[in-house]
Amino acid sequence: MPYGRSYTSHAMAVELVDLFRHQLEMCRLRPEELCLCITDTAWNPAYAAACMGAAHALGAQAYQLVFPTDRLLPTKSLASSWREADLIVYMTSHTLHYRPEIRAALDAGTRVLCVMQPIHVMQRLKADPEVRRRTRAGAELLDAARIIRITSDAGTDLVMDKTGRPGLAHYGAADQPGHLDFWGAAMAQSAQMEFTLEGQLVLDVGDCCFFLGRLVEDPVVITFREGRAVSFDGGLDAFLIKSALEEAGGEAAFVAGHMAWGTDQRAKWLQPLIQTPDAGGGGADTEGYYGAIQIEIGSNNDVVFGGRNASPAHLGLCFRNSSLALDGHPIIERGEFVIESLR
């Protein structure tokens, strides 16, 4: 049974205005700027209503755009309207961060914030200046690096090459021109070069596949060769992970997409066990957990990663108590940051 409270009433919009106002202020929404609030016919209407109310309270212009959920998005007018907005806040199951119109808007300087988490997660993981500081510091180190190595006492030993790929900082606030972010996010991450990941990933007891909302019960060993997951050894969890990739279909589903480390001390590792009926519950906590590392298998071709692997699969595997080095320099040792600026 779900233990986290689920919020579904549109009447709650009144109570959410202050929360959205905080987030829009962290996104540096200014008076007379235009905030475009995008939602769909199935999403909780309180999100977009509170967003528009918060934007108006800050003196900005704002309006809502409501998409259908049962058909493809229209091809006309999106590019022009999105490019003219100063801040886009989208609260929809449509993955707009894969759309070329969003890429064009970002190139024009529009800021974009994705809002996908349940309200109780959004309240706890609202944008925080300290999380932003340490995430940016980590992304700068990652951006300058070429070779990433991840190890653990459980047996993980992975090496990958990210030469030329950007180090990205996601901290829950679209506060710079051309920046896309995700409410609740707290990650320094990068899409390594495709087909360069080599070695084995060992998920230990208590590690997480948040796509399945599941903590690992028995160790899982995933072997990568030339960037592809080629074997899955273990019990039920190995079977479920492999099956999820098989159901996505195609060879691209088994290609490693990106890596990340978490930067938010407020994140809860056990959030996947406290699921609510709301979409996306727990993902932000698991990905952003302080000192945890993630290897994602599947797509990395969204508008920010700059990768080339397109797939319906996007399966994040998060694990604690591991170590990470950039070009031979330790960054995380057994889940603890060793560089002062990242603490």
CORKA-V866159 format. One record per helix or strand. SS is the DSSP state (A for helix, B for strand). FROM is the first residue (numbers start at 1). TO is the last residue. If there is no record, write none. Layout:
# CORKA-V866159
ss=SS from=FROM to=TO
ss=SS from=FROM to=TO
This chain:
# CORKA-V866159
ss=A from=10 to=26
ss=B from=34 to=40
ss=A from=45 to=57
ss=B from=61 to=67
ss=A from=78 to=84
ss=B from=87 to=91
ss=A from=96 to=98
ss=A from=100 to=107
ss=B from=111 to=114
ss=A from=119 to=124
ss=A from=129 to=144
ss=B from=147 to=152
ss=B from=157 to=161
ss=B from=168 to=170
ss=B from=180 to=182
ss=B from=187 to=190
ss=B from=198 to=203
ss=B from=208 to=209
ss=A from=210 to=212
ss=B from=214 to=215
ss=B from=220 to=225
ss=B from=228 to=233
ss=A from=236 to=248
ss=A from=251 to=254
ss=B from=255 to=262
ss=B from=264 to=264
ss=A from=269 to=274
ss=A from=283 to=288
ss=B from=289 to=289
ss=B from=293 to=298
ss=B from=314 to=319
ss=B from=322 to=326
ss=B from=329 to=333
ss=B from=336 to=337
ss=A from=340 to=342
